[in-house]
């Protein structure tokens, strides 16, 4: 009886004990960090960006008999279709020097540009299980999608360079007088800074679209429509001189980042020279402006990613 009384007294004393915890370092689950902290967290995930991009590229088209060869075949077949319709039937090659190379660069770079933006835009909505299961800066997903498209396009760029070099100066019609011989010069190196600026542009736009798609899934349909508009406002298969009768449209096209990339690469590879310096200025503004704005917009919605819709 005495033992039971003692145990009851000890239990009563223990129940009245107050344990103090230091909660200064505790944060709410899913809370958005400050912008500076977010950038630091993202920097720690830089290796994830690299390895995730490489692994997904390796796994791409594994179920197809030709595997990654389709990464090259798809733009080639698309280029043949555009060449047949616009180059031969509609004769859009008139007034364009080295039309074959002009078209090859346009088709291949257009596919790279739009695929990266589309992949980044769908990166959050298409990976809801990953977003809900792990704690990491969500910006790693759209950035990884853009980098992944860059890795996947390396063999495509090689084929594009070979086609531009060997077929770029080919005359589409016998009476074509404005063909230039394509020569391999140091100007070809301008391709790399142009692609780098394009990658920054695609990452920035992709992050903005990723937040929109996560909030409103119907945005995917608008993106599909937007890529079609981009196709006809980037001079992929015809010259910008076609807009001479509509100066306001021509001004819009000249400030289109994809058109700037195409013009820079075409001048460097096909015409052995520099594009208008305005192209570099416009592309640089798009690259750093869209990346900064896109990153801030995406960071502002960090707490909304992964929630049930």
C-alpha positions in Angstrom: 0.0 0.0 0.0 2.9 2.3 0.9 4.6 1.5 -2.4 1.6 2.4 -4.4 1.2 5.7 -2.6 4.9 6.6 -3.3 4.6 5.7 -7.1 1.4 7.8 -7.3 3.2 10.8 -5.7 6.1 10.5 -8.1 3.8 10.3 -11.1 1.9 13.4 -9.9 5.2 15.3 -9.5 6.4 14.2 -13.0 3.1 15.3 -14.5 3.6 18.8 -13.2 7.1 19.1 -14.8 7.4 21.6 -17.6 9.9 20.9 -20.4 11.1 24.0 -22.3 12.1 23.6 -25.9 14.1 26.0 -28.0 11.9 26.7 -31.1 13.9 29.5 -32.6 15.1 27.2 -35.4 11.8 25.6 -36.1 10.0 26.6 -39.3 6.6 25.9 -40.6 6.5 22.9 -42.9 6.3 24.1 -46.5 7.1 27.7 -45.5 8.7 29.8 -48.2 12.3 30.8 -47.4 13.7 34.3 -48.1 14.9 34.9 -51.6 18.6 34.8 -50.4 18.0 31.5 -48.6 16.2 30.1 -51.6 19.1 30.8 -53.9 21.5 29.2 -51.4 19.3 26.1 -51.2 19.1 25.9 -55.0 22.9 26.2 -55.3 23.2 23.2 -53.0 21.1 21.2 -55.5 23.3 22.1 -58.5 24.5 18.5 -58.7 20.9 17.3 -58.8 20.3 19.6 -61.8 23.2 18.0 -63.6 22.6 14.3 -62.8 18.8 14.5 -63.2 19.2 16.1 -66.6 21.7 13.5 -67.7 19.8 10.5 -66.4 16.5 11.6 -68.0 18.2 12.2 -71.3 19.7 8.7 -71.2 16.3 7.2 -70.4 14.6 9.1 -73.2 13.2 7.0 -76.1 14.5 3.8 -74.5 11.4 2.0 -75.7 11.9 2.9 -79.3 13.9 0.6 -81.6 16.1 3.5 -82.8 16.3 5.0 -79.3 17.9 8.5 -79.2 18.3 8.5 -83.0 14.8 10.0 -83.1 16.2 13.1 -81.4 17.9 13.8 -84.7 15.4 12.2 -87.1 12.5 14.3 -85.8 13.8 17.7 -86.8 15.2 16.3 -90.0 11.8 14.9 -91.1 10.2 18.2 -90.0 12.7 20.1 -92.0 12.0 18.0 -95.1 8.3 18.6 -94.7 8.8 22.4 -94.4 11.2 22.4 -97.3 8.7 20.6 -99.5 5.8 22.8 -98.6 7.3 26.2 -98.2 10.6 25.9 -100.2 9.3 24.1 -103.3 5.5 24.5 -103.4 5.0 28.0 -101.9 8.5 29.1 -103.0 9.3 31.0 -99.8 12.9 30.5 -100.6 12.9 33.4 -103.0 15.2 36.2 -101.8 16.8 34.0 -99.1 20.5 33.2 -99.6 21.5 29.6 -98.7 17.9 28.7 -98.1 18.6 25.0 -97.1 21.0 26.1 -94.4 18.6 28.9 -93.4 15.7 26.4 -93.0 17.8 23.8 -91.2 19.0 26.2 -88.5 15.4 27.6 -88.2 13.8 24.2 -87.7 16.4 22.7 -85.4 16.7 25.8 -83.1 12.9 26.3 -83.0 12.5 22.7 -81.8 15.2 23.2 -79.1 13.7 26.5 -77.9 10.1 25.3 -77.7 10.9 21.9 -76.2 12.8 23.5 -73.4 10.1 26.0 -72.6 7.3 23.3 -72.7 9.3 20.9 -70.6 10.0 23.5 -67.9 6.4 24.7 -68.0 5.1 21.1 -67.2 7.9 20.3 -64.7 5.8 21.0 -61.5 2.4 19.8 -62.7 4.0 16.6 -64.1 6.0 15.8 -61.0 3.4 16.2 -58.2 4.5 13.0 -56.4 8.1 14.2 -56.2 7.0 17.7 -55.1 4.8 16.3 -52.3 7.2 13.7 -51.1 10.5 15.6 -50.8 11.6 18.9 -49.4 13.8 20.8 -51.9 13.6 24.1 -53.8 11.0 23.6 -56.5 12.8 25.8 -59.0 15.2 22.9 -59.4 12.6 21.1 -61.6 12.0 23.8 -64.3 15.7 24.6 -64.4 16.5 20.9 -64.7 14.0 20.6 -67.6 15.7 23.4 -69.5 19.2 21.9 -68.9 18.0 18.5 -69.9 16.8 19.8 -73.2 20.3 21.3 -73.8 22.0 18.0 -73.1 19.5 16.2 -75.4 20.1 18.7 -78.2 23.9 18.2 -78.3 23.8 15.5 -81.0 21.1 17.6 -82.8 23.3 20.6 -82.9 26.1 18.5 -84.3 23.9 17.3 -87.1 22.6 20.8 -87.7 26.2 22.1 -88.1 27.0 19.3 -90.5 23.9 20.0 -92.6 24.5 23.7 -92.6 28.1 23.3 -93.7 27.6 20.7 -96.4 24.2 21.8 -97.7 24.0 25.4 -96.6 25.3 26.8 -99.9 23.3 24.4 -102.1 21.1 26.2 -104.7 17.5 25.3 -104.3 16.6 26.4 -107.9 19.0 26.6 -110.9 18.4 30.3 -111.3 19.3 31.2 -107.7 21.9 33.9 -107.7 22.2 34.8 -104.1 24.0 31.7 -102.7 27.1 32.1 -100.6 29.8 29.5 -100.1 29.7 28.2 -96.5 33.1 28.4 -94.8 34.2 27.2 -91.4 35.5 30.3 -89.6 35.8 31.5 -86.0 32.4 33.2 -86.4 30.9 29.7 -85.9 31.9 30.1 -82.2 29.2 32.8 -81.8 26.8 29.9 -81.6 27.8 29.1 -78.0 27.0 32.5 -76.4 23.8 32.7 -78.4 22.7 29.3 -77.1 23.7 30.2 -73.6 21.5 33.4 -73.7 18.7 31.4 -75.2 19.0 28.9 -72.4 18.6 31.6 -69.8 15.6 33.0 -71.7 13.9 29.6 -71.8 14.6 28.9 -68.1 13.1 32.2 -67.1 10.0 31.9 -69.3 9.7 28.2 -68.2 9.6 29.1 -64.5 6.8 31.7 -65.1 4.8 29.2 -67.1 5.4 26.4 -64.6 3.7 28.4 -61.9 0.8 29.2 -64.2 0.3 25.6 -65.3 0.5 24.5 -61.6 -2.3 27.0 -60.8 -4.4 26.5 -63.9 -3.8 23.4 -65.9 -5.5 24.8 -69.0 -2.5 27.0 -69.5 -1.0 24.0 -71.4 -3.3 24.6 -74.3 -2.3 28.2 -74.4 1.3 27.2 -74.5 0.6 25.0 -77.5 -1.0 27.9 -79.3 1.8 30.2 -78.3 4.4 27.9 -79.9 2.5 28.0 -83.2 2.5 31.8 -83.1 6.2 31.7 -82.3 6.8 29.6 -85.4 5.4 32.2 -87.7 6.8 35.2 -85.9 10.4 34.0 -85.8 11.2 33.8 -89.5 11.9 30.0 -89.2 11.2 29.4 -92.9 10.9 32.8 -94.6 12.7 36.1 -94.5 11.8 39.1 -92.3 11.5 41.2 -95.4 8.0 39.7 -95.8 6.9 42.0 -93.0 8.1 45.2 -94.8 4.5 46.2 -95.5 3.6 45.9 -91.8 6.3 47.8 -89.9 4.7 47.2 -86.5 4.7 43.4 -87.1 8.3 43.6 -88.2 9.2 45.5 -85.0 7.6 42.8 -82.9 9.5 40.1 -84.8 12.8 41.9 -84.4 12.3 41.9 -80.6 11.4 38.2 -80.5 14.2 36.3 -78.7 14.0 33.3 -80.9 14.4 35.4 -84.0 17.4 37.0 -82.5 19.0 33.6 -81.9 18.3 32.5 -85.4 19.6 35.7 -87.0 22.8 35.5 -85.0 23.5 31.8 -85.8 22.6 32.2 -89.5 24.9 35.2 -89.9 27.7 33.3 -88.1 27.4 30.0 -90.0 25.9 30.8 -93.4 27.1 34.4 -94.2 30.4 34.5 -92.3 29.7 37.6 -90.4 28.0 39.3 -87.5 24.3 39.9 -87.1 22.9 43.3 -86.3 24.3 44.3 -82.8 20.7 45.0 -81.8 20.0 41.2 -81.9 22.6 40.7 -79.1 21.2 43.6 -77.1 17.6 42.3 -77.4 18.6 38.7 -76.6 20.6 39.7 -73.6 17.8 41.8 -72.2 15.4 38.8 -72.7 17.9 36.4 -71.1 18.7 38.2 -67.9 15.3 40.0 -67.6 13.2 36.8 -68.0 15.5 34.8 -65.7 15.3 37.3 -62.9 11.6 38.0 -63.2 10.8 34.3 -63.8 12.8 33.3 -60.7 11.1 35.8 -58.5 7.7 34.9 -59.8 8.3 31.2 -59.3 9.8 31.8 -55.8 6.7 33.8 -54.8 4.5 30.8 -55.4 6.8 28.2 -53.6 4.2 27.4 -51.0 1.5 26.5 -53.5 3.5 23.8 -55.3 2.4 20.2 -54.4 -0.9 21.2 -52.9 -4.0 19.3 -54.0 -5.9 21.1 -56.7 
